[in-house]
Amino acid sequence: MHRPEAAAAYEQARPRFELAEAVRARREELGWSQRQLAERAGMTQPGIARFEAGGTTPTLPLLERLATALGLTLTVSLGPSGRRSA
């Protein structure tokens, strides 16, 4: 990550991977397969697999469906980025 553009791309993708990890961890905690989660969330198993791999940018309605299926509440927050402007 010594190149600024690589670091920027990583930071841009980080929220997707964090969401994917949270969904995967909860699914596994419940002992569900990707197919079981897909059925409960009205998705396909390949769609769940892509999501868990961080390969998609989820919409809020999709996140709401996943949260509901997993017995969770979706909470969205905004905060300071920690970046300084010139």
Phi, psi and omega per residue, in radians:
M1 nan 0.573 -3.124
H2 -1.400 -0.337 3.128
R3 -1.544 2.322 -3.113
P4 -1.019 -0.655 -3.118
E5 -1.203 -0.579 3.093
A6 -1.211 -0.724 3.107
A7 -1.117 -0.685 3.123
A8 -1.152 -0.733 3.123
A9 -1.122 -0.701 3.106
Y10 -1.089 -0.805 -3.131
E11 -1.117 -0.602 3.117
Q12 -1.196 -0.632 -3.100
A13 -1.486 -0.321 -3.038
R14 -0.932 -0.792 3.136
P15 -1.051 -0.635 3.104
R16 -1.092 -0.765 -3.127
F17 -1.210 -0.616 3.094
E18 -1.169 -0.727 3.065
L19 -1.095 -0.788 -3.139
A20 -1.046 -0.755 3.141
E21 -1.133 -0.709 3.134
A22 -1.117 -0.739 3.123
V23 -1.152 -0.819 -3.139
R24 -1.050 -0.786 -3.121
A25 -1.083 -0.748 3.129
R26 -1.172 -0.720 3.108
R27 -1.029 -0.795 3.135
E28 -1.186 -0.636 3.088
E29 -1.038 -0.646 3.117
L30 -1.395 -0.185 -3.135
G31 1.331 0.444 -3.102
W32 -1.681 2.622 2.976
S33 -1.462 2.930 3.052
Q34 -1.056 -0.647 3.136
R35 -1.111 -0.726 3.124
Q36 -1.106 -0.761 3.102
L37 -1.120 -0.737 -3.137
A38 -1.021 -0.780 3.136
E39 -1.070 -0.758 -3.107
R40 -1.237 -0.481 -3.092
A41 -1.732 0.025 -3.127
G42 1.203 0.649 -3.129
M43 -2.183 -3.108 3.020
T44 -1.789 2.760 3.096
Q45 -1.064 -0.747 3.088
P46 -1.065 -0.574 3.087
G47 -1.123 -0.716 3.083
I48 -1.135 -0.749 -3.141
A49 -1.058 -0.777 3.114
R50 -1.089 -0.761 3.135
F51 -1.056 -0.852 -3.107
E52 -1.144 -0.394 3.095
A53 -1.471 -0.052 -3.123
G54 1.339 0.301 -3.053
G55 -1.549 0.054 3.132
T56 -2.294 2.718 3.016
T57 -1.779 1.851 -3.033
P58 -1.300 2.605 3.031
T59 -1.538 2.861 3.081
L60 -1.075 -0.751 3.087
P61 -1.029 -0.657 3.099
L62 -1.141 -0.786 3.122
L63 -1.083 -0.646 3.093
E64 -1.120 -0.754 3.107
R65 -1.082 -0.771 3.129
L66 -1.122 -0.777 3.133
A67 -1.045 -0.812 3.134
T68 -1.065 -0.806 3.141
A69 -1.051 -0.604 -3.109
L70 -1.547 0.016 -3.125
G71 1.260 0.544 -3.118
L72 -2.041 2.932 3.027
T73 -1.924 2.286 3.091
L74 -1.416 2.210 3.090
T75 -2.166 2.208 3.141
V76 -2.032 2.336 3.107
S77 -2.419 2.713 3.063
L78 -2.105 2.520 3.116
G79 -2.646 3.075 3.135
P80 -1.096 2.507 -3.078
S81 -1.446 -0.297 -3.087
G82 1.468 -0.088 3.095
R83 -1.516 2.502 3.108
R84 -1.743 2.409 3.049
S85 -1.621 2.711 -3.096
A86 -1.358 nan nan
